[in-house]
């Protein structure tokens, strides 16, 4: 098969290739597990006020937690591990208040599971 290489043909091939690559990457995210869904609910009611919305008008905006486990370290410099996040949540750090006694072990596990999704 012989292809004529006109500008228009090259553009069409380029657009088709771009669309196929783009569509291949546009897969829906897997559904959240029941534990992750519970973690999402907890995040929305207990964390998002500061870490996303800043509806408390904090002068120092708390760190964004999207993809927090995709990095090797937390914004504080601590290793990005479940234990470090658990410690920050329960004991507080800097301006973040302690949430000790506000999460059961099961709820903390759900919150961590949701944070591992990258907050989808």
CNS distance restraints for C-alpha pairs under 8 A (distance, minus, plus):
assign (resid   4 and name CA) (resid   9 and name CA) 7.49 0.50 0.50
assign (resid   5 and name CA) (resid   9 and name CA) 6.21 0.50 0.50
assign (resid   5 and name CA) (resid  10 and name CA) 6.46 0.50 0.50
assign (resid   6 and name CA) (resid  10 and name CA) 6.34 0.50 0.50
assign (resid   7 and name CA) (resid  11 and name CA) 6.24 0.50 0.50
assign (resid   8 and name CA) (resid  12 and name CA) 6.27 0.50 0.50
assign (resid   9 and name CA) (resid  13 and name CA) 6.19 0.50 0.50
assign (resid  10 and name CA) (resid  14 and name CA) 6.02 0.50 0.50
assign (resid  11 and name CA) (resid  15 and name CA) 6.05 0.50 0.50
assign (resid  12 and name CA) (resid  16 and name CA) 6.08 0.50 0.50
assign (resid  13 and name CA) (resid  17 and name CA) 6.09 0.50 0.50
assign (resid  14 and name CA) (resid  18 and name CA) 6.09 0.50 0.50
assign (resid  15 and name CA) (resid  19 and name CA) 6.10 0.50 0.50
assign (resid  16 and name CA) (resid  20 and name CA) 6.22 0.50 0.50
assign (resid  17 and name CA) (resid  21 and name CA) 6.22 0.50 0.50
assign (resid  18 and name CA) (resid  22 and name CA) 5.96 0.50 0.50
assign (resid  19 and name CA) (resid  23 and name CA) 5.84 0.50 0.50
assign (resid  20 and name CA) (resid  24 and name CA) 6.06 0.50 0.50
assign (resid  21 and name CA) (resid  25 and name CA) 6.50 0.50 0.50
assign (resid  22 and name CA) (resid  26 and name CA) 6.36 0.50 0.50
assign (resid  23 and name CA) (resid  27 and name CA) 7.55 0.50 0.50
assign (resid  29 and name CA) (resid 120 and name CA) 7.86 0.50 0.50
assign (resid  32 and name CA) (resid  36 and name CA) 5.50 0.50 0.50
assign (resid  32 and name CA) (resid  37 and name CA) 5.68 0.50 0.50
assign (resid  33 and name CA) (resid  37 and name CA) 6.06 0.50 0.50
assign (resid  34 and name CA) (resid  38 and name CA) 6.23 0.50 0.50
assign (resid  35 and name CA) (resid  39 and name CA) 6.22 0.50 0.50
assign (resid  35 and name CA) (resid 109 and name CA) 7.98 0.50 0.50
assign (resid  35 and name CA) (resid 110 and name CA) 5.05 0.50 0.50
assign (resid  35 and name CA) (resid 113 and name CA) 6.89 0.50 0.50
assign (resid  35 and name CA) (resid 114 and name CA) 7.66 0.50 0.50
assign (resid  36 and name CA) (resid  40 and name CA) 6.08 0.50 0.50
assign (resid  36 and name CA) (resid 110 and name CA) 5.66 0.50 0.50
assign (resid  36 and name CA) (resid 111 and name CA) 7.10 0.50 0.50
assign (resid  36 and name CA) (resid 113 and name CA) 5.37 0.50 0.50
assign (resid  36 and name CA) (resid 114 and name CA) 4.50 0.50 0.50
assign (resid  36 and name CA) (resid 117 and name CA) 7.88 0.50 0.50
assign (resid  37 and name CA) (resid  41 and name CA) 6.33 0.50 0.50
assign (resid  37 and name CA) (resid 110 and name CA) 7.83 0.50 0.50
assign (resid  37 and name CA) (resid 114 and name CA) 7.08 0.50 0.50
assign (resid  38 and name CA) (resid  42 and name CA) 6.28 0.50 0.50
assign (resid  38 and name CA) (resid 107 and name CA) 7.63 0.50 0.50
assign (resid  38 and name CA) (resid 110 and name CA) 5.95 0.50 0.50
assign (resid  38 and name CA) (resid 111 and name CA) 7.34 0.50 0.50
assign (resid  38 and name CA) (resid 114 and name CA) 7.97 0.50 0.50
assign (resid  39 and name CA) (resid  43 and name CA) 6.01 0.50 0.50
assign (resid  39 and name CA) (resid 107 and name CA) 6.93 0.50 0.50
assign (resid  39 and name CA) (resid 108 and name CA) 7.82 0.50 0.50
assign (resid  39 and name CA) (resid 109 and name CA) 7.81 0.50 0.50
assign (resid  39 and name CA) (resid 110 and name CA) 4.28 0.50 0.50
assign (resid  39 and name CA) (resid 111 and name CA) 3.88 0.50 0.50
assign (resid  39 and name CA) (resid 112 and name CA) 7.04 0.50 0.50
assign (resid  39 and name CA) (resid 113 and name CA) 6.62 0.50 0.50
assign (resid  39 and name CA) (resid 114 and name CA) 5.01 0.50 0.50
assign (resid  39 and name CA) (resid 115 and name CA) 7.78 0.50 0.50
assign (resid  40 and name CA) (resid  44 and name CA) 6.10 0.50 0.50
assign (resid  40 and name CA) (resid 110 and name CA) 7.99 0.50 0.50
assign (resid  40 and name CA) (resid 111 and name CA) 6.77 0.50 0.50
assign (resid  40 and name CA) (resid 114 and name CA) 5.73 0.50 0.50
assign (resid  40 and name CA) (resid 119 and name CA) 7.56 0.50 0.50
assign (resid  41 and name CA) (resid  45 and name CA) 6.29 0.50 0.50
assign (resid  42 and name CA) (resid  46 and name CA) 5.74 0.50 0.50
assign (resid  42 and name CA) (resid  47 and name CA) 7.40 0.50 0.50
assign (resid  42 and name CA) (resid 107 and name CA) 7.68 0.50 0.50
assign (resid  42 and name CA) (resid 111 and name CA) 6.52 0.50 0.50
assign (resid  43 and name CA) (resid  47 and name CA) 4.80 0.50 0.50
assign (resid  43 and name CA) (resid  48 and name CA) 5.99 0.50 0.50
assign (resid  43 and name CA) (resid 111 and name CA) 6.57 0.50 0.50
assign (resid  44 and name CA) (resid  48 and name CA) 5.03 0.50 0.50
assign (resid  44 and name CA) (resid  49 and name CA) 7.46 0.50 0.50
assign (resid  45 and name CA) (resid  49 and name CA) 7.34 0.50 0.50
assign (resid  47 and name CA) (resid  51 and name CA) 5.97 0.50 0.50
assign (resid  47 and name CA) (resid  52 and name CA) 7.89 0.50 0.50
assign (resid  48 and name CA) (resid  52 and name CA) 4.82 0.50 0.50
assign (resid  48 and name CA) (resid  53 and name CA) 6.05 0.50 0.50
assign (resid  48 and name CA) (resid  54 and name CA) 7.71 0.50 0.50
assign (resid  49 and name CA) (resid  53 and name CA) 5.11 0.50 0.50
assign (resid  49 and name CA) (resid  54 and name CA) 5.46 0.50 0.50
assign (resid  49 and name CA) (resid  55 and name CA) 5.75 0.50 0.50
assign (resid  49 and name CA) (resid  56 and name CA) 7.02 0.50 0.50
assign (resid  50 and name CA) (resid  54 and name CA) 4.30 0.50 0.50
assign (resid  50 and name CA) (resid  55 and name CA) 6.65 0.50 0.50
assign (resid  50 and name CA) (resid  56 and name CA) 6.76 0.50 0.50
assign (resid  50 and name CA) (resid  58 and name CA) 7.69 0.50 0.50
assign (resid  50 and name CA) (resid  61 and name CA) 7.36 0.50 0.50
assign (resid  50 and name CA) (resid  62 and name CA) 6.26 0.50 0.50
assign (resid  51 and name CA) (resid  61 and name CA) 7.47 0.50 0.50
assign (resid  51 and name CA) (resid  62 and name CA) 5.34 0.50 0.50
assign (resid  51 and name CA) (resid  63 and name CA) 6.04 0.50 0.50
assign (resid  51 and name CA) (resid  64 and name CA) 5.58 0.50 0.50
assign (resid  51 and name CA) (resid  65 and name CA) 6.80 0.50 0.50
assign (resid  52 and name CA) (resid  64 and name CA) 6.60 0.50 0.50
assign (resid  54 and name CA) (resid  58 and name CA) 6.35 0.50 0.50
assign (resid  54 and name CA) (resid  61 and name CA) 6.83 0.50 0.50
assign (resid  54 and name CA) (resid  62 and name CA) 7.93 0.50 0.50
assign (resid  62 and name CA) (resid  96 and name CA) 7.99 0.50 0.50
assign (resid  63 and name CA) (resid  75 and name CA) 6.77 0.50 0.50
assign (resid  64 and name CA) (resid  68 and name CA) 7.86 0.50 0.50
assign (resid  65 and name CA) (resid 115 and name CA) 7.54 0.50 0.50
assign (resid  65 and name CA) (resid 118 and name CA) 7.80 0.50 0.50
assign (resid  65 and name CA) (resid 119 and name CA) 7.66 0.50 0.50
assign (resid  66 and name CA) (resid 115 and name CA) 7.53 0.50 0.50
assign (resid  66 and name CA) (resid 118 and name CA) 5.11 0.50 0.50
assign (resid  66 and name CA) (resid 119 and name CA) 5.48 0.50 0.50
assign (resid  67 and name CA) (resid  71 and name CA) 7.24 0.50 0.50
assign (resid  67 and name CA) (resid 115 and name CA) 7.41 0.50 0.50
assign (resid  67 and name CA) (resid 116 and name CA) 7.42 0.50 0.50
assign (resid  67 and name CA) (resid 117 and name CA) 7.56 0.50 0.50
assign (resid  67 and name CA) (resid 118 and name CA) 4.16 0.50 0.50
assign (resid  67 and name CA) (resid 119 and name CA) 6.96 0.50 0.50
assign (resid  68 and name CA) (resid  74 and name CA) 6.60 0.50 0.50
assign (resid  68 and name CA) (resid  80 and name CA) 7.20 0.50 0.50
assign (resid  68 and name CA) (resid 115 and name CA) 7.05 0.50 0.50
assign (resid  68 and name CA) (resid 116 and name CA) 7.64 0.50 0.50
assign (resid  68 and name CA) (resid 118 and name CA) 6.78 0.50 0.50
assign (resid  69 and name CA) (resid  73 and name CA) 7.91 0.50 0.50
assign (resid  69 and name CA) (resid  74 and name CA) 7.79 0.50 0.50
assign (resid  69 and name CA) (resid  80 and name CA) 5.68 0.50 0.50
assign (resid  69 and name CA) (resid  81 and name CA) 7.30 0.50 0.50
assign (resid  69 and name CA) (resid 115 and name CA) 7.29 0.50 0.50
assign (resid  69 and name CA) (resid 116 and name CA) 6.01 0.50 0.50
assign (resid  69 and name CA) (resid 118 and name CA) 7.29 0.50 0.50
assign (resid  70 and name CA) (resid 118 and name CA) 7.67 0.50 0.50
assign (resid  71 and name CA) (resid  80 and name CA) 6.66 0.50 0.50
assign (resid  72 and name CA) (resid  79 and name CA) 6.07 0.50 0.50
assign (resid  72 and name CA) (resid  80 and name CA) 5.39 0.50 0.50
assign (resid  73 and name CA) (resid  77 and name CA) 5.37 0.50 0.50
assign (resid  73 and name CA) (resid  78 and name CA) 5.44 0.50 0.50
assign (resid  73 and name CA) (resid  79 and name CA) 4.31 0.50 0.50
assign (resid  73 and name CA) (resid  80 and name CA) 4.47 0.50 0.50
assign (resid  74 and name CA) (resid  78 and name CA) 5.37 0.50 0.50
assign (resid  74 and name CA) (resid  79 and name CA) 5.97 0.50 0.50
assign (resid  74 and name CA) (resid  80 and name CA) 5.05 0.50 0.50
assign (resid  78 and name CA) (resid  84 and name CA) 6.72 0.50 0.50
assign (resid  79 and name CA) (resid  84 and name CA) 6.63 0.50 0.50
assign (resid  80 and name CA) (resid  84 and name CA) 6.56 0.50 0.50
assign (resid  80 and name CA) (resid  85 and name CA) 7.16 0.50 0.50
assign (resid  81 and name CA) (resid  85 and name CA) 6.35 0.50 0.50
assign (resid  82 and name CA) (resid  86 and name CA) 5.98 0.50 0.50
assign (resid  82 and name CA) (resid 112 and name CA) 6.69 0.50 0.50
assign (resid  83 and name CA) (resid  87 and name CA) 6.04 0.50 0.50
assign (resid  84 and name CA) (resid  88 and name CA) 6.22 0.50 0.50
assign (resid  85 and name CA) (resid  89 and name CA) 6.15 0.50 0.50
assign (resid  85 and name CA) (resid 112 and name CA) 7.93 0.50 0.50
assign (resid  86 and name CA) (resid  90 and name CA) 6.03 0.50 0.50
assign (resid  86 and name CA) (resid 108 and name CA) 7.28 0.50 0.50
assign (resid  86 and name CA) (resid 112 and name CA) 7.92 0.50 0.50
assign (resid  87 and name CA) (resid  91 and name CA) 5.64 0.50 0.50
assign (resid  87 and name CA) (resid  92 and name CA) 7.37 0.50 0.50
assign (resid  88 and name CA) (resid  92 and name CA) 4.90 0.50 0.50
assign (resid  88 and name CA) (resid  93 and name CA) 5.77 0.50 0.50
assign (resid  88 and name CA) (resid  98 and name CA) 7.64 0.50 0.50
assign (resid  89 and name CA) (resid  93 and name CA) 7.95 0.50 0.50
assign (resid  89 and name CA) (resid  97 and name CA) 7.98 0.50 0.50
assign (resid  89 and name CA) (resid  98 and name CA) 6.14 0.50 0.50
assign (resid  89 and name CA) (resid  99 and name CA) 5.73 0.50 0.50
assign (resid  89 and name CA) (resid 100 and name CA) 7.45 0.50 0.50
assign (resid  90 and name CA) (resid  98 and name CA) 5.13 0.50 0.50
assign (resid  90 and name CA) (resid  99 and name CA) 4.60 0.50 0.50
assign (resid  90 and name CA) (resid 100 and name CA) 4.29 0.50 0.50
assign (resid  90 and name CA) (resid 101 and name CA) 7.73 0.50 0.50
assign (resid  91 and name CA) (resid  97 and name CA) 7.43 0.50 0.50
assign (resid  91 and name CA) (resid  98 and name CA) 4.49 0.50 0.50
assign (resid  91 and name CA) (resid  99 and name CA) 6.58 0.50 0.50
assign (resid  91 and name CA) (resid 100 and name CA) 6.26 0.50 0.50
assign (resid  92 and name CA) (resid  96 and name CA) 5.10 0.50 0.50
assign (resid  92 and name CA) (resid  97 and name CA) 4.71 0.50 0.50
assign (resid  92 and name CA) (resid  98 and name CA) 3.87 0.50 0.50
assign (resid  92 and name CA) (resid  99 and name CA) 6.83 0.50 0.50
assign (resid  93 and name CA) (resid  97 and name CA) 6.84 0.50 0.50
assign (resid  93 and name CA) (resid  98 and name CA) 7.48 0.50 0.50
assign (resid  99 and name CA) (resid 103 and name CA) 7.11 0.50 0.50
assign (resid 103 and name CA) (resid 107 and name CA) 5.55 0.50 0.50
assign (resid 103 and name CA) (resid 108 and name CA) 5.86 0.50 0.50
assign (resid 104 and name CA) (resid 108 and name CA) 6.19 0.50 0.50
assign (resid 105 and name CA) (resid 109 and name CA) 6.19 0.50 0.50
assign (resid 106 and name CA) (resid 110 and name CA) 6.26 0.50 0.50
assign (resid 107 and name CA) (resid 111 and name CA) 6.15 0.50 0.50
assign (resid 108 and name CA) (resid 112 and name CA) 6.13 0.50 0.50
assign (resid 109 and name CA) (resid 113 and name CA) 6.09 0.50 0.50
assign (resid 110 and name CA) (resid 114 and name CA) 6.23 0.50 0.50
assign (resid 111 and name CA) (resid 115 and name CA) 6.19 0.50 0.50
assign (resid 112 and name CA) (resid 116 and name CA) 6.21 0.50 0.50
assign (resid 113 and name CA) (resid 117 and name CA) 6.85 0.50 0.50
assign (resid 114 and name CA) (resid 118 and name CA) 7.28 0.50 0.50
assign (resid 114 and name CA) (resid 119 and name CA) 6.30 0.50 0.50
assign (resid 115 and name CA) (resid 119 and name CA) 5.66 0.50 0.50
